[in-house]
Amino acid sequence: MRLKITVDPQLCIGAASCVTVSPLFFQLNDENKAVVLAHGEGGGSDDRTYERIVEVDEAKKEEILLAAQSCPTSAISIYNEDTGEKLYPA
Amino acid sequence: MNTEYLIVGAGVAGTTAAEAIRSRDAHGTIVLVGDEHHPLYSRVMLPMVADRRIPPEKALLKTEGWYGEHGIMFLRGRRVARFDGVARRAVLEDGMEIAFGRALVATGGRPRRLDVPGVRLPGVFRLQYLEDAIGLRDGARGDAVVVGGGFIGLEFMNAFRHYGLPTTLALREPRIWEHLLPPAASAFLEAHLEGNGIGILRDTVPVGFVGDERVEAVRFSGGTTVRADTVGVGIGLEPNLHFLENVERSARGVMVNEFLESPTAGIFAAGDIAEFLDLSAGHRHALGNWYNAREQGRTAGLNMAGERTPYHQVSSYSITALGMNVAFIGDVNHEGHETVPRVTDDSYGLLFLRGGKLRGGIFMNRIPDRKPTLELIRRGTVVSGHVAQLADAAFDLAQLSSTI
């Protein structure tokens, strides 16, 4: 399935919980904001990719949802791109 | 009342535990007791409330209806007076008795109070509860003093700078983070604060707050008096453990194993008051940060519902100090570690090694070091042959984490 992952850079404080839970999909940039990776691709220090659509299996989807739930400032939102359903925050 | 699961403490650890239990046990009765009246909110977002980046309701992580929708009985604004781990019985302060099958203690701490004259004057703030952040938002003005140089102290400095208040920081210690950092690292952080206009008083504690309607000055040990219209006090937390009976504990917490279960079967602990066996650090300690509290709550909840999942996480904590990122990753206890500095004119890093492996890191203005450090710790990579590269502040640690 395809997920849309978004990070609100205004809310992100660079706590990096998401990076800890799911290093394949999140990284910090040089402004200490989380950016969204494509299965480990991207994420240079000047990356500003705060939104990305990724193709994932069920296990990866669960990992990404856990990463979003772990964010202490609720800066991450997850959508099912195929149905448009908002998965988190529900 | 009888319940299968009792959770004492409705912060992020307790609430996440309730959620995890429900994900594995659709019907077991869950009672969640918390002394605040709000649904779960993020303490990490309180500084955002204090400086008006967000309205208070945006800090709420659960809705009013969430608890009922998940079959969780939320006893809010209530406190446990007695808790007997062997008899499996708790009594609330209002007299209500609860018999339980399994229980989680996740009560965290309350701000340590300064016991000096004038501490209750308007204008003297703490920063632990949503109301504190709203009070600070509405009441910060004039000249400011911050008492205590810990993480809360840094958040006060961030907020006071946002409001443009001239600020003095008072440290009980001779230097900031004396117990966390070597002297050169403390000097680096102090230089950053002073470079941003913060005045620092050292080796001193408040002996009184002066004022009639509102605080006007702080009197310090040693005789110094500093004018202050606003004071932020952050001098640490005291663990909420006084109600526990027949539960093995230390001065700081409830003793639990890597499954977060105490030797008293059926009693679990999570968050700031869990003195847990940390598999990634190799010893027992308690950690006080959001990530740890949330993940421990989840693990404890799963185990209470019958799983057998060890808590195995590399701890990480990050804070902004007047625009500079400060991060702690893994085990940063100096005892038994070899340390390797990574220092430039505008950054300071310190790596902690033991047994040839990377165990932890402290990073000030060194964001790119964070993820590879986490990876190297998590994988247990032997780095002893690479100390020269670790000590080279210009060397990209990601090269190590991707090649060895």
Interface residues (C-beta under 8 A of the other chain):
Chain A: Q10 L11 I13 G14 A15 A16 S17 V19 T20 P23 Q27 L28 N29 D30 N32 S45 S70 P72 T73 S74
Chain B: S42 V44 M45 M48 R53 I54 L61 W290 Y291 R294 E295 Q313 V314 S316 Y317 S318 T320 N325 A327 I367 P368 R370 K371 L374 E375
